[in-house]
Amino acid sequence: MVTLSARAADDSIEKLAVAPDCARGLDWIGKNADWVTQQQIQLTEIPAPEFSEGQRAEFVKKLLESAGLKARIDKTGNLIAERPGSESKSVILLAAHLDTVFPASTDVKVKHDGNRLNAPGIADNGAGLAALVGLARALSESRIRTTKTIVLAADVGEEGEGNLRGIRALVEDYGQRLAAVIAIDGASMEHVTTQGIASQRVEVEIVGPGGHSWSDFGAPNPITALARAMVKFSSVPVPESPRSSYNFGVIEGGTSVNSIPTSASVKVDLRSEQESQVRVMESALKEAVQSGVREENAVARANSDPLKATLRSLGVRPSGKLPDNSPLLDTIRSVDAFLGSRSRLESSSTDANIPLSLGIPAVSIGGGGKGGGSHTPAEWYDATGREAGLKRLFLITVALAGTQP
């Protein structure tokens, strides 16, 4: 049953959508969704591995400036453009991350396959960045005047070892001015991320004396010790509630097939809906590594120098959750009702983690269209539904920012 307050909110969105200035923005979206897709193709073909997002940031900067915005790149590497409202002390921040998980050598040329666009990073986060650009143009074409200031940011360091450094800097800079934060991440309109998953990323390194595979046979082997540790940790049960996960993402070690390596390392991703469970998993990982080293040292030949292990933190992501009765979530639900869309609430690890952990209203949503194969070379994007995603983003932003006569 629809409550009176919900019905009133839905009516408010309907009135907003038919207002002349807002209608101009929606009309621009309806006529220019293909243009947004072309920008997505171009920016996807600019490599942007973590810590090397500068070239892509410059491209997006030109697009935002072409929409009449003054854009700058801050000391962290974030691209920031402000659309002033009458209340400069109240800000709606929309952020789409620039970086991808792929190294600079990756072939990011977009290939067409029917309705699908195939390329690493085309959806995550080519779709989000393109939606940010489309939103900027729609706001410009609408000539709408808002009460709150709208900040559009293309931020760095969301993926991998970036440790959310871009959004951390943005939240720190805008601080108490932030009324709401929307991370535009990926394509899907089917979910709204309202809970940030806690995570800990750790590098395990095991070092030893090394040697020749024949003459020094019996010396402790860091790779073997690491393998023992990984098998031991993998046998530790992971709870379904709170939902938790781990991943061995990068393994390195050795120099040749006939050399006992002097070192071996693995990068591990630990995640859970509860921060306390991440600490439990980290403790289990430490114990597994120590056990693997002990076992390898125990079977090594006499008088061998023993292996030693170290664990180094690569980044920590805090958790947080948006209340179910948040005005931000109410606005999204009302816009979805107006557009005839349905979305479910979800937990994930995104730029929204940082504001949520500080009690700032925040969500992560997709920019429209469909995508799949994220974080793999087979990543793809289909622009079907892009127009609806852009209209959704536009209406949410304008509703949150408030309009002036």
SULCOR-V561045 format. One record per backbone hydrogen bond with DSSP energy under -0.5 kcal/mol. CO is the residue of the C=O (numbers start at 0). NH is the residue of the N-H. If there is no record, write none. Layout:
co: [CO CO]
nh: [NH NH]
//
This chain:
co: [2 3 4 5 6 7 8 9 10 11 12 13 14 15 18 19 20 21 22 23 24 25 26 27 28 28 31 32 33 34 35 36 37 38 39 40 42 44 47 48 52 53 54 55 56 57 58 59 60 61 62 63 63 64 68 69 71 71 73 77 77 78 79 80 81 82 85 86 86 89 90 90 90 91 91 92 93 94 95 99 102 105 106 110 112 114 115 115 116 116 117 118 120 122 122 122 124 125 126 127 128 129 130 131 132 133 134 135 136 137 138 138 143 144 145 146 148 148 149 149 150 150 151 152 152 153 154 154 155 156 156 158 159 161 163 164 165 166 167 168 169 170 173 174 176 176 179 180 181 181 182 182 185 186 187 189 191 191 192 193 194 195 197 198 199 199 200 200 201 201 202 202 203 204 205 206 210 211 213 215 217 219 220 221 222 223 224 225 226 227 228 229 230 231 232 238 242 244 246 246 249 251 255 257 258 259 260 261 262 263 264 265 265 266 266 267 267 268 269 270 271 273 273 274 275 276 277 278 279 280 281 282 283 284 285 286 287 288 289 290 291 292 293 294 295 296 300 304 307 309 311 314 315 316 319 322 325 326 327 328 329 330 331 332 333 334 335 335 343 345 345 347 347 349 350 350 351 352 353 354 354 355 360 362 363 364 369 371 372 375 378 379 380 381 382 384 384 385 386 387 388 389 390 391 392 393 394 395 396 397 400 400 401]
nh: [6 7 8 9 10 11 12 13 14 15 16 17 18 18 22 23 24 25 26 27 28 29 30 31 31 32 35 36 37 38 39 40 41 42 43 44 45 46 99 51 56 57 58 59 60 61 62 63 64 65 66 66 68 67 70 81 73 79 76 73 79 153 71 151 83 149 87 89 148 148 92 178 179 93 150 181 152 183 154 49 105 107 119 117 115 382 112 117 118 380 110 121 125 124 126 127 128 129 130 131 132 133 134 135 136 137 138 139 140 141 142 143 145 403 85 86 91 150 82 151 93 152 80 95 154 78 97 98 165 163 164 161 162 164 167 168 169 170 171 172 173 174 176 177 90 178 92 362 94 183 184 364 366 367 365 343 193 345 363 321 347 319 271 316 201 269 313 314 203 267 204 311 265 309 263 307 259 215 216 218 300 221 224 225 226 227 228 229 230 231 232 233 234 234 235 243 272 270 248 268 266 264 258 212 260 210 221 207 253 205 251 203 267 248 249 201 269 246 199 244 197 276 277 278 279 280 281 282 283 284 285 286 287 288 289 290 291 292 293 294 295 296 297 298 299 299 303 208 206 204 202 200 317 198 195 325 329 330 331 332 333 334 335 336 337 338 339 340 191 193 194 196 349 352 353 354 355 356 357 357 359 358 180 182 192 184 381 379 375 378 118 371 116 369 385 368 388 389 390 391 392 393 394 395 396 397 398 399 400 401 146 147 146]
//
